[in-house]
Amino acid sequence: MDIIIHIIINNNIMEMFMLERKTTIQVTETTRDRLYKLKFRRTYDQFLNELCDMFEDHEKSGSGSTASIEL
């Protein structure tokens, strides 16, 4: 569910934007550092979604071991 935020100044709606609901994921510093090196110019959310998409596509294709997925 997205949340729509209205900023009202002097009874006028000045700006409207949407906030996506976010959660946290606990990872070690080592894992965080490894992810940082891989996500080049993307947010962690974008990077992890791309990674999930690649994994799902790989599984659907039935092309063997998950170790063969290339980033």
Order of alpha helices (4+ residues) and beta strands (2+ residues): beta-beta-alpha-alpha
